[in-house]
Amino acid sequence: MYIVVTGAAGLIGSNIVKALNDRGHKNIIAVDNLTRGDKFKNLVDCDIADYVDKEEFRHRISSKAYEGQIAAVFHQGACSDTMELDGKYMMSNNYQYSLMLLDFCQENGIPFLYASSAAVYGKGTIFKEEREYENPLNVYGYSKFLFDQVVRQRMGNLKSQVVGFRYFNVYGPREGHKNRMASVAFHHFNQFREHGKVKLFEGRDGYADGGQLRDFVSVEDVVKVNLWFFDHPEKSGIFNLGTGQSQPFNDIAIAVVNTSRELQALPPLTKEQMIAGGTLEYIKFPEALIGKYQSFTQADISQLRSAGYSEPFLTVAEGVRRYIKNWLNNQ
């Protein structure tokens, strides 16, 4: 029997594949679109049984080629570019593809664990898994929102496990291919390494410079939650997946700078010292993001805790430190 991971060469997908390998699972079908060929690097240290292009996989699913051969599906494949304006592509890739896999898994009694997104909440300030708080700002968020609605409608008549994870701001190893959609931690580390400084947006929406608040969650924790539900196939639902604690962008910058300094045997700096020394710089808020930017996110993880997941989450300082050390060790 195979375990399928879609988006297998992406940030979350590749980390799930690696974690499954660490548990002894190697009979994995890795599904992705390698038009961006450099993503292959995320799978070099992983063991898989087969790689299948996304469109070929869709064809095989529709032709029933895998019936009786799949034990679980981790559906992480999606276009996650919040600035993508091609709604036809977004709905085909994110909504219709997900619907096809949901139908297949339900018809065959297969656990289906999929990626939703905190983008379903738009500019709201309450992040509960309830319809009244959901108001996506872009077609990406809408594609995730619409699929979640289908899952909700079917929740009372499921034949097998279905779990949706509303990811907040995920960062961590294996995200180098994401370019501008990579995490703030990724960009900050590259900025500091190349220019000796980190750049943040000036204040907006009533927040101080670098003070916008996000729920930053390490991909290590994201994988742990996915595998916990994999181990508990009796649990279904749609769950926020963040730490439950928002932190300012300044905290990411401080963690990046001070971890980098620690590795050079240099003492840590305060935010004020970084600003005074030019290590931390604030730049004009982009016009293109005005009205489309989440200045505050904080996952309400009460439903996740009620489901039984009790592990603590890494703070920004802990997670970024582990991320940078992992990055440098692998290089």
PECORPE-V696005 format. One record per residue. N is the residue number from 0. RES is the residue in one letter. PSI is psi as a letter, one per 40 degrees, with the letter a starting at -180 (* if undefined). Layout:
n=N res=RES psi=PSI
n=N res=RES psi=PSI
This chain:
n=0 res=M psi=i
n=1 res=Y psi=i
n=2 res=I psi=h
n=3 res=V psi=h
n=4 res=V psi=h
n=5 res=T psi=i
n=6 res=G psi=f
n=7 res=A psi=d
n=8 res=A psi=e
n=9 res=G psi=a
n=10 res=L psi=d
n=11 res=I psi=d
n=12 res=G psi=d
n=13 res=S psi=d
n=14 res=N psi=d
n=15 res=I psi=d
n=16 res=V psi=d
n=17 res=K psi=d
n=18 res=A psi=d
n=19 res=L psi=d
n=20 res=N psi=d
n=21 res=D psi=d
n=22 res=R psi=e
n=23 res=G psi=e
n=24 res=H psi=h
n=25 res=K psi=e
n=26 res=N psi=g
n=27 res=I psi=h
n=28 res=I psi=h
n=29 res=A psi=h
n=30 res=V psi=h
n=31 res=D psi=i
n=32 res=N psi=h
n=33 res=L psi=f
n=34 res=T psi=d
n=35 res=R psi=g
n=36 res=G psi=d
n=37 res=D psi=e
n=38 res=K psi=e
n=39 res=F psi=d
n=40 res=K psi=d
n=41 res=N psi=e
n=42 res=L psi=e
n=43 res=V psi=d
n=44 res=D psi=e
n=45 res=C psi=i
n=46 res=D psi=h
n=47 res=I psi=i
n=48 res=A psi=d
n=49 res=D psi=i
n=50 res=Y psi=h
n=51 res=V psi=h
n=52 res=D psi=i
n=53 res=K psi=d
n=54 res=E psi=d
n=55 res=E psi=d
n=56 res=F psi=d
n=57 res=R psi=d
n=58 res=H psi=d
n=59 res=R psi=d
n=60 res=I psi=d
n=61 res=S psi=d
n=62 res=S psi=e
n=63 res=K psi=f
n=64 res=A psi=d
n=65 res=Y psi=e
n=66 res=E psi=h
n=67 res=G psi=e
n=68 res=Q psi=e
n=69 res=I psi=h
n=70 res=A psi=d
n=71 res=A psi=i
n=72 res=V psi=h
n=73 res=F psi=h
n=74 res=H psi=g
n=75 res=Q psi=e
n=76 res=G psi=h
n=77 res=A psi=i
n=78 res=C psi=h
n=79 res=S psi=e
n=80 res=D psi=h
n=81 res=T psi=e
n=82 res=M psi=e
n=83 res=E psi=h
n=84 res=L psi=e
n=85 res=D psi=g
n=86 res=G psi=d
n=87 res=K psi=d
n=88 res=Y psi=d
n=89 res=M psi=d
n=90 res=M psi=d
n=91 res=S psi=d
n=92 res=N psi=d
n=93 res=N psi=d
n=94 res=Y psi=d
n=95 res=Q psi=d
n=96 res=Y psi=d
n=97 res=S psi=d
n=98 res=L psi=d
n=99 res=M psi=d
n=100 res=L psi=d
n=101 res=L psi=d
n=102 res=D psi=d
n=103 res=F psi=d
n=104 res=C psi=d
n=105 res=Q psi=d
n=106 res=E psi=d
n=107 res=N psi=e
n=108 res=G psi=f
n=109 res=I psi=h
n=110 res=P psi=h
n=111 res=F psi=h
n=112 res=L psi=h
n=113 res=Y psi=i
n=114 res=A psi=h
n=115 res=S psi=a
n=116 res=S psi=i
n=117 res=A psi=e
n=118 res=A psi=e
n=119 res=V psi=d
n=120 res=Y psi=e
n=121 res=G psi=b
n=122 res=K psi=e
n=123 res=G psi=i
n=124 res=T psi=e
n=125 res=I psi=h
n=126 res=F psi=g
n=127 res=K psi=i
n=128 res=E psi=g
n=129 res=E psi=i
n=130 res=R psi=d
n=131 res=E psi=e
n=132 res=Y psi=e
n=133 res=E psi=h
n=134 res=N psi=g
n=135 res=P psi=i
n=136 res=L psi=e
n=137 res=N psi=i
n=138 res=V psi=d
n=139 res=Y psi=d
n=140 res=G psi=d
n=141 res=Y psi=d
n=142 res=S psi=d
n=143 res=K psi=d
n=144 res=F psi=d
n=145 res=L psi=d
n=146 res=F psi=d
n=147 res=D psi=d
n=148 res=Q psi=d
n=149 res=V psi=d
n=150 res=V psi=d
n=151 res=R psi=d
n=152 res=Q psi=d
n=153 res=R psi=e
n=154 res=M psi=d
n=155 res=G psi=e
n=156 res=N psi=f
n=157 res=L psi=i
n=158 res=K psi=e
n=159 res=S psi=i
n=160 res=Q psi=h
n=161 res=V psi=h
n=162 res=V psi=h
n=163 res=G psi=h
n=164 res=F psi=h
n=165 res=R psi=g
n=166 res=Y psi=h
n=167 res=F psi=a
n=168 res=N psi=g
n=169 res=V psi=h
n=170 res=Y psi=i
n=171 res=G psi=a
n=172 res=P psi=i
n=173 res=R psi=f
n=174 res=E psi=e
n=175 res=G psi=d
n=176 res=H psi=e
n=177 res=K psi=e
n=178 res=N psi=b
n=179 res=R psi=e
n=180 res=M psi=e
n=181 res=A psi=i
n=182 res=S psi=i
n=183 res=V psi=d
n=184 res=A psi=d
n=185 res=F psi=d
n=186 res=H psi=d
n=187 res=H psi=d
n=188 res=F psi=d
n=189 res=N psi=d
n=190 res=Q psi=d
n=191 res=F psi=d
n=192 res=R psi=d
n=193 res=E psi=d
n=194 res=H psi=e
n=195 res=G psi=e
n=196 res=K psi=i
n=197 res=V psi=h
n=198 res=K psi=h
n=199 res=L psi=i
n=200 res=F psi=i
n=201 res=E psi=i
n=202 res=G psi=i
n=203 res=R psi=i
n=204 res=D psi=f
n=205 res=G psi=e
n=206 res=Y psi=i
n=207 res=A psi=i
n=208 res=D psi=h
n=209 res=G psi=e
n=210 res=G psi=e
n=211 res=Q psi=i
n=212 res=L psi=h
n=213 res=R psi=i
n=214 res=D psi=g
n=215 res=F psi=h
n=216 res=V psi=h
n=217 res=S psi=i
n=218 res=V psi=d
n=219 res=E psi=d
n=220 res=D psi=d
n=221 res=V psi=d
n=222 res=V psi=d
n=223 res=K psi=d
n=224 res=V psi=d
n=225 res=N psi=d
n=226 res=L psi=d
n=227 res=W psi=d
n=228 res=F psi=d
n=229 res=F psi=d
n=230 res=D psi=e
n=231 res=H psi=g
n=232 res=P psi=e
n=233 res=E psi=e
n=234 res=K psi=h
n=235 res=S psi=i
n=236 res=G psi=i
n=237 res=I psi=h
n=238 res=F psi=h
n=239 res=N psi=h
n=240 res=L psi=g
n=241 res=G psi=a
n=242 res=T psi=e
n=243 res=G psi=e
n=244 res=Q psi=h
n=245 res=S psi=i
n=246 res=Q psi=i
n=247 res=P psi=i
n=248 res=F psi=d
n=249 res=N psi=d
n=250 res=D psi=d
n=251 res=I psi=d
n=252 res=A psi=d
n=253 res=I psi=d
n=254 res=A psi=d
n=255 res=V psi=d
n=256 res=V psi=d
n=257 res=N psi=d
n=258 res=T psi=d
n=259 res=S psi=d
n=260 res=R psi=d
n=261 res=E psi=d
n=262 res=L psi=e
n=263 res=Q psi=e
n=264 res=A psi=f
n=265 res=L psi=i
n=266 res=P psi=i
n=267 res=P psi=i
n=268 res=L psi=i
n=269 res=T psi=i
n=270 res=K psi=d
n=271 res=E psi=d
n=272 res=Q psi=d
n=273 res=M psi=d
n=274 res=I psi=d
n=275 res=A psi=d
n=276 res=G psi=e
n=277 res=G psi=e
n=278 res=T psi=d
n=279 res=L psi=h
n=280 res=E psi=i
n=281 res=Y psi=h
n=282 res=I psi=i
n=283 res=K psi=h
n=284 res=F psi=h
n=285 res=P psi=h
n=286 res=E psi=d
n=287 res=A psi=e
n=288 res=L psi=e
n=289 res=I psi=h
n=290 res=G psi=e
n=291 res=K psi=e
n=292 res=Y psi=h
n=293 res=Q psi=h
n=294 res=S psi=e
n=295 res=F psi=h
n=296 res=T psi=i
n=297 res=Q psi=h
n=298 res=A psi=h
n=299 res=D psi=h
n=300 res=I psi=f
n=301 res=S psi=d
n=302 res=Q psi=d
n=303 res=L psi=d
n=304 res=R psi=d
n=305 res=S psi=d
n=306 res=A psi=e
n=307 res=G psi=e
n=308 res=Y psi=h
n=309 res=S psi=e
n=310 res=E psi=i
n=311 res=P psi=i
n=312 res=F psi=i
n=313 res=L psi=h
n=314 res=T psi=i
n=315 res=V psi=d
n=316 res=A psi=d
n=317 res=E psi=d
n=318 res=G psi=d
n=319 res=V psi=d
n=320 res=R psi=d
n=321 res=R psi=d
n=322 res=Y psi=d
n=323 res=I psi=d
n=324 res=K psi=d
n=325 res=N psi=d
n=326 res=W psi=d
n=327 res=L psi=d
n=328 res=N psi=d
n=329 res=N psi=d
n=330 res=Q psi=*
